Amino acid sequence: MVGMGWLMAIILGALAGWIAEKLMNSSMGLLMNIVMGIIGAVVGNFLLYAIVGSTMGGLLGQLVVAVLGACLLIALVRGLRRA
């Protein structure tokens, strides 16, 4: 989420968390959607930069990365709960 303000990061994080929640058939609240979306964006950008050497630009690109990162986090939490 490079170059975005705090308010836009929260809005994008909430949207990404909500989309990830629907894709992963999970039920979290608004606050967890925001947290998962923002942390998912950080994780997704880190992994994308480590693998490819750059990240996706723009709001839509960051939304895609945040959704994928949030889905990854949801899957990780599910895996840890079962272990």
C-alpha positions as CSV (number, residue, x, y, z in Angstrom):
1,M,0.0,0.0,0.0
2,V,2.8,2.3,-0.9
3,G,1.7,5.9,-1.5
4,M,-1.7,5.7,0.0
5,G,-3.0,7.6,2.9
6,W,-4.2,6.1,6.2
7,L,-7.9,6.5,5.4
8,M,-7.5,4.9,1.9
9,A,-5.5,2.0,3.4
10,I,-8.3,1.4,6.0
11,I,-11.0,1.5,3.3
12,L,-9.1,-0.7,0.9
13,G,-8.2,-3.1,3.8
14,A,-11.9,-3.3,4.8
15,L,-12.9,-4.0,1.2
16,A,-10.1,-6.6,0.7
17,G,-11.0,-8.3,4.0
18,W,-14.7,-8.5,3.1
19,I,-13.9,-9.9,-0.4
20,A,-11.5,-12.5,1.2
21,E,-14.1,-13.4,3.8
22,K,-16.7,-14.1,1.0
23,L,-14.2,-16.1,-1.1
24,M,-13.0,-18.2,1.9
25,N,-16.5,-18.7,3.3
26,S,-15.5,-17.3,6.6
27,S,-17.4,-15.1,9.1
28,M,-15.5,-12.2,10.7
29,G,-16.6,-8.8,11.8
30,L,-15.9,-5.5,10.3
31,L,-12.8,-4.9,12.5
32,M,-11.3,-8.2,11.6
33,N,-12.0,-7.6,7.9
34,I,-10.0,-4.3,8.1
35,V,-7.2,-6.0,10.1
36,M,-7.0,-9.0,7.7
37,G,-7.2,-6.8,4.7
38,I,-4.4,-4.5,5.8
39,I,-2.1,-7.3,7.1
40,G,-3.0,-9.2,4.0
41,A,-1.9,-6.3,1.8
42,V,1.4,-6.2,3.7
43,V,2.0,-9.9,3.4
44,G,0.9,-10.0,-0.2
45,N,3.2,-7.1,-1.2
46,F,6.1,-8.7,0.6
47,L,5.6,-12.0,-1.1
48,L,5.1,-10.5,-4.5
49,Y,8.2,-8.3,-4.1
50,A,10.2,-11.3,-3.0
51,I,9.1,-13.5,-5.8
52,V,8.7,-11.1,-8.8
53,G,10.8,-8.1,-7.7
54,S,8.0,-5.6,-7.8
55,T,4.4,-5.1,-6.7
56,M,1.2,-4.2,-8.5
57,G,0.4,-0.5,-8.8
58,G,-2.7,1.5,-8.4
59,L,-5.8,0.9,-6.3
60,L,-7.0,-2.1,-8.2
61,G,-3.6,-3.7,-8.2
62,Q,-3.3,-3.2,-4.4
63,L,-6.8,-4.5,-3.9
64,V,-6.0,-7.7,-5.7
65,V,-2.8,-8.1,-3.7
66,A,-4.6,-7.4,-0.5
67,V,-7.4,-9.9,-1.2
68,L,-4.9,-12.6,-2.1
69,G,-2.8,-11.9,1.0
70,A,-5.9,-11.9,3.2
71,C,-7.1,-15.2,1.7
72,L,-3.6,-16.6,2.5
73,L,-3.9,-15.4,6.1
74,I,-7.4,-16.9,6.6
75,A,-6.1,-20.2,5.3
76,L,-3.1,-20.0,7.6
77,V,-5.3,-19.2,10.6
78,R,-7.6,-22.1,9.7
79,G,-4.6,-24.4,9.5
80,L,-3.2,-23.3,12.8
81,R,-6.5,-23.8,14.6
82,R,-6.8,-27.4,13.4
83,A,-3.2,-28.2,14.5
